[in-house]
Amino acid sequence: MSVIIKEVVTKKELEKFVKFNIDLYKDNPYQIPGLIEEEMVTHDREKNPAFEVCEATYFLAYKDGEIAGRIAGIINKNSNETWKQKRARFGFVDFIDDTEVVDALFKAVSDWAKEKGMEELQGPMGYTDMDHEGMLVEGFDQLGTMATIYNYPYYPKHMERMGFTKDQDWREFKIFVPREGVPEKHLRIGEIVKRKYGLSIRKFKNKKEIMPYAHKLFNTLNEAYAPLYGFSKLTPKQIDYYINMYIPMLRYDLVTIVTRDKDDEVVAFGISLPSLSRAMQKAKGHLFPFGWIYLLKALKSKPKVVDLYLMGVLPEYQSKGVNALLFNDLIPIYNRLGVEYAESNPELETNNAVQAQWDYFKREHHKTRRAYIKNIG
């Protein structure tokens, strides 16, 4: 039977779209399933403010009466304006190892993109930089993280077969926590930059204490990430959306913010979390009835692994040693908890400044992921 492509129109169809990823990787030991409820909100045009600047479509592929693949087509208008491009994105893509299915999915998205006047198709990417992006090309035997995509090894083979080429790579590292404590050089640098630039470290015990810095943190993120691949600045509504989503799940002892003494603005931030990978696997895509228990237990645990979820430094303070202040604060905390290593999460291979900050630590490059691109004009 030939492949049938159906555009997702109803909420019930969207739920099938979301659940296909979980079904395809049901018994995979490395995949970290997302939360169905959360992803439904991500694709909700009324609830996700990304749709202020994005438009999207979703397709399901059926073969022999069963769902065999899914793909989203996304156009981020702000990104295209920022980078002077006419690009559509593909994202939230999954498929069985079947040439006919894969070709039909990408034809559907390419045709949609061309109708919208786009000239190139890139991905996998989401609506914003806060969504999952990058197809795994190395590290298929490594446990995924909450912030990343896992995919089977046959995915990149199909991308190359269809004529997609590498546009950008991200690297991921295991960064081992030094048992001897903060490297002496980091301590010296931290003290120097703190005095030279008039900086202070902020720590928090609860939501009430951190909220005055939440918007400042995202404003710093907007400035720090502005030059990075495909990034478009988050709008005020998007910032509110992410604050409401992420602040409640923070582990406050693992959050460090560096502020400027003269105006209390956020100069740098480091947000880490206990690894939620195993808890997410146990939740199997559902927060209720028991998923929240696994997640809460993991959040309150003494973790062996932490995820470096978000880090950023204002451009005018980059390469000046400010990030040493973050590590000087977090490393003793990691050691008290018994953390063995941190997952860096994706770092652009061209972002030498970010990768250079690990030079003083034992590290292991264990995963690589890729954004592909193809001319569709």
C-alpha positions as CSV (number, residue, x, y, z in Angstrom):
1,M,0.0,0.0,0.0
2,S,1.3,3.5,-0.8
3,V,2.0,6.1,1.8
4,I,-0.8,8.5,2.7
5,I,0.1,11.9,4.0
6,K,-2.5,13.7,6.1
7,E,-2.3,17.2,7.4
8,V,-3.0,17.5,11.1
9,V,-6.2,19.5,11.7
10,T,-7.9,18.4,14.8
11,K,-6.8,18.2,18.4
12,K,-7.2,14.4,18.3
13,E,-4.9,14.3,15.3
14,L,-2.3,16.5,17.0
15,E,-2.3,14.1,20.0
16,K,-1.5,11.3,17.6
17,F,1.3,13.5,16.2
18,V,2.7,14.0,19.6
19,K,2.4,10.4,20.8
20,F,4.0,8.9,17.7
21,N,7.5,9.8,19.0
22,I,6.8,8.0,22.3
23,D,5.4,4.9,20.5
24,L,8.3,4.7,18.0
25,Y,10.9,4.7,20.9
26,K,8.9,2.7,23.4
27,D,11.6,0.3,24.3
28,N,14.6,2.4,23.5
29,P,17.0,2.7,26.5
30,Y,18.5,6.1,25.3
31,Q,15.4,8.1,24.3
32,I,13.9,10.5,26.8
33,P,10.2,10.9,26.1
34,G,8.8,14.4,26.4
35,L,5.6,15.1,28.3
36,I,2.5,14.8,26.1
37,E,0.7,17.6,27.9
38,E,3.6,20.0,27.5
39,E,4.1,19.3,23.8
40,M,0.4,19.7,23.1
41,V,0.8,23.3,24.6
42,T,3.9,23.8,22.5
43,H,1.9,23.3,19.3
44,D,-1.2,25.2,20.5
45,R,-1.5,28.4,18.4
46,E,-3.5,30.1,21.2
47,K,-1.2,29.1,24.1
48,N,2.3,29.3,22.7
49,P,3.3,32.9,22.0
50,A,5.8,31.7,19.5
51,F,3.0,31.9,17.0
52,E,3.2,35.7,17.2
53,V,6.3,35.3,15.0
54,C,5.9,31.8,13.6
55,E,3.5,29.8,11.4
56,A,3.4,26.1,11.2
57,T,1.9,23.0,9.7
58,Y,2.0,19.3,10.8
59,F,1.8,16.1,8.7
60,L,1.4,12.4,9.6
61,A,2.4,9.6,7.2
62,Y,0.3,6.5,7.2
63,K,1.4,3.1,5.7
64,D,-0.8,0.0,5.8
65,G,-3.2,1.9,7.9
66,E,-0.7,2.7,10.7
67,I,1.1,6.0,11.5
68,A,4.6,5.6,10.1
69,G,6.0,9.1,10.5
70,R,5.5,12.7,11.5
71,I,6.9,16.1,10.6
72,A,6.3,19.8,11.3
73,G,6.9,22.7,8.9
74,I,7.8,26.0,10.7
75,I,8.5,29.5,9.5
76,N,10.0,31.8,12.1
77,K,9.5,35.2,10.5
78,N,11.7,37.0,13.0
79,S,14.6,34.7,12.3
80,N,14.3,35.1,8.6
81,E,14.2,38.9,9.0
82,T,17.2,38.9,11.4
83,W,19.3,36.7,9.2
84,K,18.0,38.0,5.8
85,Q,16.9,34.5,4.7
86,K,13.9,32.7,3.2
87,R,14.1,29.5,5.2
88,A,11.5,27.1,6.5
89,R,12.3,24.7,9.2
90,F,11.4,21.1,9.6
91,G,11.1,19.8,13.2
92,F,9.4,17.3,15.5
93,V,10.3,14.8,12.9
94,D,10.2,11.0,13.3
95,F,9.8,8.1,10.9
96,I,10.2,4.4,10.5
97,D,13.2,3.2,8.3
98,D,11.2,3.4,5.1
99,T,12.3,5.4,2.0
100,E,8.8,5.9,0.8
101,V,7.6,7.3,4.1
102,V,10.5,9.6,4.5
103,D,10.3,11.0,1.0
104,A,6.6,11.6,1.3
105,L,7.0,13.5,4.6
106,F,9.7,15.8,3.3
107,K,7.9,16.4,0.0
108,A,4.8,17.5,2.0
109,V,6.9,20.0,4.0
110,S,8.9,21.2,1.0
111,D,5.8,21.8,-1.0
112,W,4.2,23.8,1.9
113,A,7.4,25.8,2.3
114,K,7.6,26.6,-1.4
115,E,4.0,27.8,-1.4
116,K,5.0,30.2,1.3
117,G,7.8,31.6,-0.8
118,M,10.7,29.9,1.1
119,E,13.9,28.9,-0.8
120,E,15.6,26.6,1.8
121,L,14.5,24.0,4.2
122,Q,16.6,23.5,7.4
123,G,16.4,21.5,10.5
124,P,15.5,19.8,12.7
125,M,14.7,23.0,14.6
126,G,11.7,24.2,16.6
127,Y,9.8,27.5,16.8
128,T,12.6,29.1,19.0
129,D,16.0,28.2,20.3
130,M,14.3,27.0,23.5
131,D,12.8,24.0,21.5
132,H,14.7,20.8,20.7
133,E,17.0,21.1,17.7
134,G,19.7,19.2,15.9
135,M,19.6,15.6,14.7
136,L,21.9,13.1,16.5
137,V,24.7,12.0,14.3
138,E,27.1,10.6,16.9
139,G,26.4,9.1,20.3
140,F,23.5,6.8,19.6
141,D,24.5,4.6,22.6
142,Q,24.4,7.6,25.1
143,L,21.5,8.5,27.3
144,G,19.7,11.5,26.1
145,T,18.7,14.6,28.1
146,M,15.4,16.4,28.7
147,A,16.7,19.2,26.4
148,T,17.7,17.2,23.4
149,I,16.5,15.0,20.6
150,Y,17.3,11.3,20.3
151,N,16.9,9.6,17.0
152,Y,17.8,6.3,15.4
153,P,21.1,6.0,13.4
154,Y,19.1,5.6,10.1
155,Y,17.8,9.2,10.4
156,P,20.9,11.0,9.1
157,K,21.4,8.4,6.4
158,H,18.0,9.3,5.0
159,M,18.9,13.1,5.2
160,E,22.0,12.5,3.1
161,R,20.2,10.3,0.7
162,M,17.7,13.1,0.1
163,G,20.4,15.6,-0.7
164,F,20.5,17.5,2.6
165,T,23.9,18.8,3.7
166,K,25.4,19.9,7.0
167,D,24.6,23.4,8.0
168,Q,25.7,23.4,11.6
169,D,26.8,21.0,14.2
170,W,26.4,21.0,18.0
171,R,28.7,19.1,20.3
172,E,27.9,17.7,23.7
173,F,30.3,17.0,26.6
174,K,30.4,15.1,29.8
175,I,32.3,17.6,32.1
176,F,33.6,15.8,35.2
177,V,33.4,17.6,38.5
178,P,36.9,18.1,39.9
179,R,37.1,16.3,43.2
180,E,39.9,18.6,44.4
181,G,37.4,21.5,44.2
182,V,37.5,24.7,42.1
183,P,40.7,25.0,40.0
184,E,43.0,27.5,41.5
185,K,43.1,29.5,38.3
186,H,39.3,29.8,38.3
187,L,39.4,31.1,41.9
188,R,42.0,33.8,41.0
189,I,40.2,34.9,37.8
190,G,36.8,35.0,39.7
191,E,38.1,37.3,42.4
192,I,39.8,39.6,39.8
193,V,36.8,40.0,37.6
194,K,34.5,40.5,40.6
195,R,36.6,43.5,41.8
196,K,37.4,44.8,38.4
197,Y,33.8,45.0,37.0
198,G,31.9,45.4,40.3
199,L,30.0,42.1,40.2
200,S,28.2,40.0,42.8
201,I,26.9,36.4,42.9
202,R,23.2,36.0,43.6
203,K,21.7,32.8,45.2
204,F,18.1,32.1,45.9
205,K,16.0,30.0,48.2
206,N,12.5,30.3,46.7
207,K,10.5,31.6,43.8
208,K,9.8,34.9,45.5
209,E,13.5,35.7,45.7
210,I,14.3,34.8,42.1
211,M,11.3,36.4,40.3
212,P,12.7,40.0,40.4
213,Y,15.6,38.6,38.3
214,A,13.6,36.3,35.9
215,H,12.9,38.9,33.2
216,K,16.5,40.3,33.5
217,L,17.8,36.8,33.0
218,F,15.9,36.3,29.8
219,N,16.9,39.8,28.5
220,T,20.5,38.7,29.1
221,L,19.8,35.5,27.2
222,N,18.5,37.5,24.3
223,E,21.7,39.5,24.1
224,A,24.0,36.6,24.7
225,Y,22.4,34.3,22.1
226,A,21.7,36.9,19.5
227,P,24.8,36.1,17.3
228,L,24.2,32.3,17.4
229,Y,22.9,30.1,14.7
230,G,19.2,30.7,13.8
231,F,18.5,32.6,16.9
232,S,15.8,35.3,17.0
233,K,15.2,37.3,20.2
234,L,12.3,36.2,22.4
235,T,9.4,38.5,22.5
236,P,8.0,39.8,25.9
237,K,5.1,37.3,25.7
238,Q,7.5,34.5,24.9
239,I,9.7,35.4,27.9
240,D,6.6,35.4,30.2
241,Y,5.7,32.0,28.7
242,Y,9.1,30.5,29.5
243,I,9.2,32.1,33.0
244,N,5.9,30.5,33.8
245,M,7.1,27.1,32.4
246,Y,10.5,26.9,33.9
247,I,10.7,28.9,37.2
248,P,8.5,26.4,39.1
249,M,10.8,23.5,38.2
250,L,14.1,25.1,39.2
251,R,16.3,23.6,41.9
252,Y,17.4,26.9,43.5
253,D,20.8,25.8,44.9
254,L,21.8,24.8,41.3
255,V,21.0,28.3,39.9
256,T,23.6,31.0,40.0
257,I,23.2,34.6,38.7
258,V,26.0,37.2,38.4
259,T,24.8,40.8,38.7
260,R,26.3,44.2,38.3
261,D,26.6,46.1,41.5
262,K,25.8,49.6,40.1
263,D,22.4,48.6,38.6
264,D,21.6,45.0,39.7
265,E,21.4,43.9,36.1
266,V,22.1,40.3,35.2
267,V,25.5,39.9,33.6
268,A,25.7,36.1,33.6
269,F,23.6,33.1,34.6
270,G,24.0,29.4,35.0
271,I,21.0,27.2,35.4
272,S,21.5,23.5,36.1
273,L,19.2,20.7,37.1
274,P,19.6,17.2,38.4
275,S,19.3,14.9,35.4
276,L,15.7,14.1,34.8
277,S,16.4,11.5,32.1
278,R,15.5,8.4,34.1
279,A,12.5,10.1,35.7
280,M,11.2,11.1,32.3
281,Q,11.6,7.5,31.1
282,K,9.6,6.3,34.0
283,A,6.9,8.9,33.4
284,K,6.4,7.6,29.8
285,G,5.1,10.9,28.5
286,H,2.6,11.5,31.3
287,L,2.8,13.9,34.2
288,F,-0.3,12.3,35.8
289,P,-1.1,10.2,37.6
290,F,2.4,9.2,38.7
291,G,4.9,11.0,36.4
292,W,5.1,14.1,38.6
293,I,6.2,11.8,41.5
294,Y,9.2,10.5,39.5
295,L,10.2,14.1,38.4
296,L,9.8,15.6,41.9
297,K,11.9,12.8,43.4
298,A,14.7,13.4,40.8
299,L,14.6,17.2,41.4
300,K,15.1,16.8,45.1
301,S,17.7,14.0,44.9
302,K,21.5,14.1,45.3
303,P,22.2,13.5,41.7
304,K,25.1,11.7,40.1
305,V,24.6,13.8,36.9
306,V,23.4,17.3,36.4
307,D,22.3,19.0,33.2
308,L,23.8,22.4,32.4
309,Y,20.4,23.6,31.1
310,L,21.0,27.3,30.3
311,M,24.1,29.4,30.5
312,G,24.8,32.9,29.2
313,V,27.0,35.9,29.6
314,L,26.3,39.4,28.2
315,P,28.4,40.1,25.1
316,E,30.5,42.9,26.6
317,Y,31.6,40.5,29.4
318,Q,32.4,37.5,27.3
319,S,35.9,36.2,27.3
320,K,36.7,38.2,30.4
321,G,36.5,35.4,32.9
322,V,33.0,36.1,34.2
323,N,32.0,32.5,33.7
324,A,34.6,31.6,36.3
325,L,32.3,33.1,38.9
326,L,29.5,30.7,37.9
327,F,31.8,27.6,38.3
328,N,33.4,28.9,41.5
329,D,29.9,28.9,43.1
330,L,28.5,25.7,41.5
331,I,31.5,23.3,41.8
332,P,31.5,23.2,45.6
333,I,27.7,22.6,45.5
334,Y,28.1,19.7,43.0
335,N,30.8,18.2,45.2
336,R,28.6,18.4,48.3
337,L,25.9,16.6,46.4
338,G,28.2,13.9,45.0
339,V,27.8,14.9,41.4
340,E,30.1,13.0,39.1
341,Y,29.7,14.9,35.9
342,A,27.6,17.5,34.1
343,E,26.0,17.2,30.7
344,S,26.8,20.3,28.7
345,N,23.9,19.9,26.4
346,P,24.3,21.2,22.8
347,E,27.1,23.7,22.1
348,L,27.7,25.1,18.6
349,E,30.9,23.8,17.2
350,T,31.7,27.3,16.0
351,N,31.3,28.8,19.5
352,N,34.9,28.5,20.6
353,A,34.4,30.8,23.6
354,V,31.9,28.4,25.2
355,Q,33.9,25.3,24.5
356,A,37.1,26.9,25.8
357,Q,35.6,27.3,29.3
358,W,35.9,23.5,29.7
359,D,39.7,23.6,29.1
360,Y,40.4,23.4,32.8
361,F,38.2,20.3,33.3
362,K,38.4,16.7,32.4
363,R,35.8,16.3,29.6
364,E,34.5,13.8,27.1
365,H,32.9,14.7,23.8
366,H,30.2,12.0,23.6
367,K,27.5,13.3,21.3
368,T,27.2,15.4,18.1
369,R,24.0,16.6,16.5
370,R,23.4,18.4,13.2
371,A,21.2,20.9,11.5
372,Y,20.7,20.0,7.8
373,I,19.8,22.3,4.9
374,K,18.6,21.9,1.4
375,N,17.7,24.3,-1.4
376,I,14.0,23.8,-2.4
377,G,13.7,26.7,-4.8
